[in-house]
């Protein structure tokens, strides 16, 4: 859930500065979220009672991708609403 929110916020942030460049927005969102998840897992190596697990990294990455998909759905609905209002 946390990484879904992270992915959504990253996508909104990158889109704000890179509007119209969908692939670059996706790539930066994915890679930033992946590296945050990776550093979190590496950090857990040094915390007593925690462990580094590659399945957690996959779950974090899937969460980031889910956040990006939510961003795409929200932005498409927003664009559709703007087109409807402007044609009326």
MDTraj code that builds the backbone (N, CA, C; nanometers):
import mdtraj as md
import numpy as np

residues = "UNK UNK UNK UNK UNK UNK UNK UNK UNK UNK UNK UNK UNK UNK UNK UNK UNK UNK UNK UNK UNK UNK UNK UNK UNK UNK UNK UNK UNK UNK UNK UNK UNK UNK UNK UNK UNK UNK UNK UNK UNK UNK UNK UNK UNK UNK UNK UNK UNK UNK UNK UNK UNK UNK UNK UNK UNK UNK UNK UNK UNK UNK UNK UNK UNK UNK UNK UNK UNK UNK UNK UNK UNK UNK UNK UNK UNK UNK UNK UNK UNK UNK UNK UNK UNK UNK UNK UNK".split()
xyz = np.array([
    [0.0824, -0.1186, 0.0000],
    [0.0000, 0.0000, 0.0000],
    [0.0878, 0.1264, 0.0000],
    [0.1942, 0.1222, 0.0781],
    [0.2822, 0.2388, 0.0862],
    [0.3514, 0.2654, -0.0474],
    [0.3948, 0.1585, -0.1129],
    [0.4643, 0.1769, -0.2392],
    [0.3674, 0.2101, -0.3526],
    [0.2406, 0.1739, -0.3393],
    [0.1407, 0.2182, -0.4358],
    [0.1238, 0.3694, -0.4264],
    [0.1134, 0.4201, -0.3053],
    [0.1044, 0.5644, -0.2859],
    [0.2320, 0.6334, -0.3338],
    [0.3472, 0.5732, -0.3055],
    [0.4736, 0.6285, -0.3530],
    [0.4754, 0.6357, -0.5055],
    [0.4338, 0.5281, -0.5721],
    [0.4302, 0.5268, -0.7181],
    [0.3363, 0.6320, -0.7739],
    [0.2210, 0.6483, -0.7110],
    [0.1243, 0.7493, -0.7546],
    [0.1830, 0.8894, -0.7409],
    [0.2443, 0.9177, -0.6283],
    [0.3024, 1.0502, -0.6059],
    [0.4226, 1.0762, -0.6963],
    [0.5049, 0.9745, -0.7176],
    [0.6180, 0.9906, -0.8099],
    [0.5686, 1.0197, -0.9509],
    [0.4672, 0.9461, -0.9945],
    [0.4139, 0.9669, -1.1298],
    [0.3576, 1.1079, -1.1452],
    [0.2813, 1.1541, -1.0469],
    [0.2283, 1.2907, -1.0535],
    [0.3414, 1.3929, -1.0570],
    [0.4433, 1.3711, -0.9756],
    [0.5556, 1.4642, -0.9719],
    [0.6330, 1.4675, -1.1025],
    [0.6664, 1.3514, -1.1561],
    [0.7406, 1.3477, -1.2820],
    [0.6563, 1.4000, -1.3978],
    [0.5260, 1.3694, -1.3969],
    [0.4392, 1.4166, -1.5048],
    [0.4290, 1.5689, -1.5035],
    [0.4314, 1.6263, -1.3847],
    [0.4223, 1.7720, -1.3731],
    [0.5371, 1.8390, -1.4483],
    [0.6560, 1.7819, -1.4384],
    [0.7725, 1.8412, -1.5032],
    [0.7979, 1.7871, -1.6431],
    [0.7415, 1.6718, -1.6748],
    [0.7675, 1.6086, -1.8042],
    [0.6386, 1.5773, -1.8786],
    [0.5398, 1.6641, -1.8719],
    [0.4108, 1.6353, -1.9344],
    [0.4292, 1.6091, -2.0837],
    [0.3578, 1.5092, -2.1312],
    [0.3665, 1.4718, -2.2714],
    [0.4731, 1.3671, -2.2992],
    [0.5543, 1.3345, -2.2021],
    [0.6601, 1.2345, -2.2201],
    [0.6263, 1.1134, -2.1326],
    [0.5306, 1.0343, -2.1817],
    [0.4731, 0.9256, -2.1022],
    [0.5772, 0.8191, -2.0675],
    [0.6570, 0.7777, -2.1652],
    [0.7544, 0.6720, -2.1362],
    [0.8569, 0.7178, -2.0333],
    [0.9041, 0.8392, -2.0455],
    [1.0020, 0.8905, -1.9502],
    [0.9417, 0.9005, -1.8102],
    [0.8161, 0.9419, -1.8021],
    [0.7467, 0.9475, -1.6737],
    [0.7380, 0.8081, -1.6127],
    [0.7004, 0.7092, -1.6953],
    [0.6920, 0.5712, -1.6470],
    [0.8289, 0.5213, -1.6019],
    [0.9300, 0.5418, -1.6843],
    [1.0641, 0.4923, -1.6547],
    [1.1190, 0.5511, -1.5242],
    [1.1061, 0.6808, -1.5086],
    [1.1572, 0.7453, -1.3871],
    [1.0792, 0.7023, -1.2637],
    [0.9476, 0.6878, -1.2773],
    [0.8659, 0.6406, -1.1650],
    [0.9078, 0.5000, -1.1257],
    [0.9201, 0.4122, -1.2248],
    [0.9572, 0.2731, -1.1986],
    [1.0953, 0.2627, -1.1361],
    [1.1934, 0.3278, -1.1950],
    [1.3309, 0.3155, -1.1463],
    [1.3491, 0.3793, -1.0087],
    [1.2869, 0.4944, -0.9857],
    [1.2976, 0.5587, -0.8545],
    [1.2342, 0.4711, -0.7476],
    [1.1137, 0.4204, -0.7750],
    [1.0474, 0.3317, -0.6792],
    [1.1250, 0.2039, -0.6550],
    [1.1809, 0.1472, -0.7619],
    [1.2608, 0.0253, -0.7488],
    [1.3834, 0.0497, -0.6600],
    [1.4541, 0.1596, -0.6838],
    [1.5739, 0.1866, -0.6044],
    [1.5412, 0.2216, -0.4596],
    [1.4278, 0.2838, -0.4354],
    [1.3865, 0.3079, -0.2962],
    [1.3577, 0.1751, -0.2279],
    [1.2876, 0.0855, -0.2973],
    [1.2620, -0.0476, -0.2422],
    [1.3901, -0.1259, -0.2197],
    [1.4834, -0.1153, -0.3142],
    [1.6117, -0.1848, -0.3014],
    [1.6908, -0.1333, -0.1812],
    [1.6965, -0.0028, -0.1643],
    [1.7699, 0.0519, -0.0491],
    [1.7014, 0.0155, 0.0827],
    [1.5686, 0.0051, 0.0809],
    [1.4968, -0.0382, 0.2003],
    [1.5344, -0.1819, 0.2362],
    [1.5411, -0.2681, 0.1367],
    [1.5784, -0.4070, 0.1625],
    [1.7235, -0.4180, 0.2086],
    [1.8129, -0.3426, 0.1496],
    [1.9530, -0.3441, 0.1936],
    [1.9638, -0.2916, 0.3366],
    [1.8867, -0.1883, 0.3671],
    [1.8857, -0.1327, 0.5033],
    [1.8434, -0.2385, 0.6043],
    [1.7498, -0.3254, 0.5656],
    [1.7005, -0.4282, 0.6575],
    [1.8065, -0.5332, 0.6901],
    [1.9106, -0.5426, 0.6078],
    [2.0216, -0.6332, 0.6401],
    [2.0894, -0.5947, 0.7707],
    [2.0859, -0.4663, 0.8035],
    [2.1585, -0.4149, 0.9192],
    [2.0698, -0.3912, 1.0409],
    [1.9429, -0.4268, 1.0316],
    [1.8485, -0.4076, 1.1418],
    [1.8223, -0.5435, 1.2065],
    [1.8480, -0.5507, 1.3357],
    [1.8268, -0.6759, 1.4090],
    [1.6778, -0.7138, 1.4036],
    [1.6522, -0.8394, 1.3744],
    [1.5146, -0.8884, 1.3695],
    [1.4486, -0.8698, 1.2328],
    [1.5165, -0.8101, 1.1389],
    [1.4638, -0.7907, 1.0036],
    [1.5510, -0.8680, 0.9062],
    [1.4971, -0.8947, 0.7883],
    [1.5762, -0.9653, 0.6879],
    [1.5520, -0.9059, 0.5507],
    [1.6503, -0.9180, 0.4663],
    [1.6408, -0.8735, 0.3277],
    [1.5787, -0.9868, 0.2472],
    [1.4714, -0.9589, 0.1761],
    [1.4023, -1.0634, 0.1012],
    [1.3676, -1.0105, -0.0376],
    [1.4042, -1.0846, -0.1405],
    [1.3802, -1.0392, -0.2771],
    [1.2312, -1.0372, -0.3096],
    [1.1496, -1.1195, -0.2400],
    [1.0057, -1.1155, -0.2666],
    [0.9448, -0.9839, -0.2174],
    [1.0016, -0.9273, -0.1104],
    [0.9567, -0.7952, -0.0646],
    [0.9889, -0.6884, -0.1688],
    [1.1057, -0.7009, -0.2311],
    [1.1432, -0.6066, -0.3362],
    [1.0472, -0.6168, -0.4547],
    [1.0081, -0.7365, -0.4894],
    [0.9112, -0.7546, -0.5986],
    [0.7772, -0.6934, -0.5594],
    [0.7350, -0.7155, -0.4357],
    [0.6080, -0.6580, -0.3891],
    [0.6134, -0.5055, -0.3907],
    [0.7267, -0.4481, -0.3507],
    [0.7429, -0.3028, -0.3542],
    [0.7346, -0.2514, -0.4974],
    [0.7990, -0.3224, -0.5895],
    [0.7985, -0.2814, -0.7303],
    [0.6584, -0.2925, -0.7898],
    [0.5864, -0.3982, -0.7563],
    [0.4483, -0.4122, -0.8031],
    [0.3622, -0.2993, -0.7467],
    [0.3871, -0.2606, -0.6238],
    [0.3148, -0.1479, -0.5648],
    [0.3401, -0.0189, -0.6408],
    [0.4643, 0.0059, -0.6785],
    [0.4982, 0.1266, -0.7560],
    [0.4280, 0.1227, -0.8919],
    [0.4298, 0.0079, -0.9570],
    [0.3616, -0.0051, -1.0862],
    [0.2110, 0.0146, -1.0726],
    [0.1529, -0.0338, -0.9645],
    [0.0105, -0.0124, -0.9393],
    [-0.0191, 0.1361, -0.9208],
    [0.0687, 0.2058, -0.8507],
    [0.0521, 0.3502, -0.8343],
    [0.0592, 0.4230, -0.9671],
    [0.1497, 0.3794, -1.0557],
    [0.1594, 0.4417, -1.1887],
    [0.0333, 0.4140, -1.2701],
    [-0.0207, 0.2928, -1.2603],
    [-0.1446, 0.2617, -1.3317],
    [-0.2616, 0.3452, -1.2792],
    [-0.2670, 0.3651, -1.1489],
    [-0.3703, 0.4531, -1.0926],
    [-0.3545, 0.5948, -1.1459],
    [-0.2317, 0.6406, -1.1547],
    [-0.2058, 0.7727, -1.2112],
    [-0.2576, 0.7813, -1.3539],
    [-0.2309, 0.6786, -1.4353],
    [-0.2770, 0.6783, -1.5741],
    [-0.4295, 0.6820, -1.5807],
    [-0.4968, 0.6054, -1.4975],
    [-0.6431, 0.6053, -1.4960],
    [-0.6976, 0.7421, -1.4566],
    [-0.6391, 0.8016, -1.3552],
    [-0.6834, 0.9335, -1.3097],
    [-0.6604, 1.0378, -1.4181],
    [-0.5433, 1.0362, -1.4806],
    [-0.5138, 1.1374, -1.5829],
    [-0.5998, 1.1185, -1.7077],
    [-0.6310, 0.9941, -1.7443],
    [-0.7184, 0.9717, -1.8598],
    [-0.8598, 1.0211, -1.8318],
    [-0.9118, 0.9939, -1.7141],
    [-1.0455, 1.0431, -1.6787],
    [-1.0481, 1.1958, -1.6732],
    [-0.9392, 1.2518, -1.6247],
    [-0.9295, 1.3980, -1.6169],
    [-0.9294, 1.4601, -1.7563],
    [-0.8531, 1.4008, -1.8488],
    [-0.8479, 1.4505, -1.9858],
    [-0.9827, 1.4350, -2.0536],
    [-1.0501, 1.3245, -2.0279],
    [-1.1823, 1.3015, -2.0868],
    [-1.2816, 1.4049, -2.0355],
    [-1.2735, 1.4375, -1.9074],
    [-1.3637, 1.5366, -1.8482],
    [-1.3377, 1.6753, -1.9066],
    [-1.2111, 1.7089, -1.9287],
    [-1.1759, 1.8391, -1.9858],
    [-1.2268, 1.8484, -2.1291],
    [-1.2130, 1.7411, -2.2060],
    [-1.2629, 1.7403, -2.3444],
    [-1.4141, 1.7552, -2.3474],
    [-1.4838, 1.6901, -2.2561],
    [-1.6289, 1.6994, -2.2511],
    [-1.6737, 1.8393, -2.2179],
    [-1.6066, 1.9039, -2.1231],
    [-1.6417, 2.0396, -2.0838],
    [-1.6106, 2.1374, -2.1959],
    [-1.4982, 2.1193, -2.2646],
    [-1.4599, 2.2145, -2.3688],
    [-1.5440, 2.2013, -2.4943],
    [-1.6013, 2.0841, -2.5208],
    [-1.6859, 2.0679, -2.6389],
    [-1.8295, 2.1116, -2.6125],
    [-1.8662, 2.1291, -2.4866],
    [-2.0046, 2.1692, -2.4533],
    [-2.0283, 2.3149, -2.4795],
])
top = md.Topology()
chain = top.add_chain()
for i, resn in enumerate(residues, 1):
    res = top.add_residue(resn, chain, resSeq=i)
    for name in ("N", "CA", "C"):
        top.add_atom(name, md.element.get_by_symbol(name[0]), res)
traj = md.Trajectory(xyz[None], top)
